[in-house]
Amino acid sequence: MYEPDDCLMISGLQHFRFCRRQWALIHIEQQWAENLRTVEGELMHERAHDEGLRESRGDTIITRSLRVYSLTLGLSGQCDVVEFRRSTQGVPLTGHEGLWLPYPVEYKRGKPKPDPMDEIQLCAQGLCLEEMTGQTVSEGALWYMQTRHRVPVVFSDDLRAQTLATIAAVRELLNSGQTPPPDYSKRCKACSLVEICQPELLGKRDRSVGYVEGLFG
């Protein structure tokens, strides 16, 4: 069991899958910078996190900005939206009759990605909700602003395994206290930390050092 102060941020799992160096700059070195993408993302999440937009639609209760945690996994964070759907396998909710099962929905600025980084972040939310409710949370959804489309995500055994492996890898990097070297690629152009990271410049320097060491090694 972890203490609350030792919990990893759920959103950091997506950062880690995108780039380990980016994760370390943010979560170890405490560095951050804004760009157009981050500002647009923050504006989108402000609406998703507006607690005044809570609503009930028949057999679904929609909550926003719900804090979730798992002391077993050492995770904590905030869900953009959690839909509580009426279910015989659910849990009671104060002020509402019947039983309700949580269905997390994560909002993303762009579009679906080849890497399951978004699915892993969402699955981590599901694992936290499972611990908090004592019920199996089998699926959730990702909503992408660019496509304006909701993508259902099943929390399969494989996705759960990938999520747990990512949590373990993040914890290992955190414990090392070391920021990984840059790995320059086209994704760097979209990163708000590119000026802080200097991946192209530092990557060239590292390659030059390796070349010189190879000559005299």
Salt bridges, closest charged atoms under 4 A:
GLU40 OE1 - ARG109 NE 2.62
GLU51 OE1 - ARG54 NH2 3.64
GLU55 OE1 - ARG57 NE 2.91
GLU55 OE2 - ARG64 NH2 3.24
ASP59 OD1 - ARG86 NE 2.97
ASP80 OD2 - HIS45 NE2 3.18
ASP80 OD1 - HIS49 NE2 2.64
GLU83 OE1 - ARG85 NH2 2.93
GLU83 OE2 - ARG150 NH2 2.82
GLU106 OE2 - HIS45 NE2 3.76
GLU106 OE2 - LYS108 NZ 3.67
ASP115 OD2 - ARG17 NH2 3.08
ASP118 OD1 - LYS108 NZ 3.96
ASP118 OD2 - LYS113 NZ 2.58
GLU130 OE2 - ARG160 NH2 2.75
ASP183 OD2 - ARG187 NH2 3.78
GLU200 OE2 - LYS204 NZ 3.85
ASP206 OD1 - ARG205 NH2 3.71
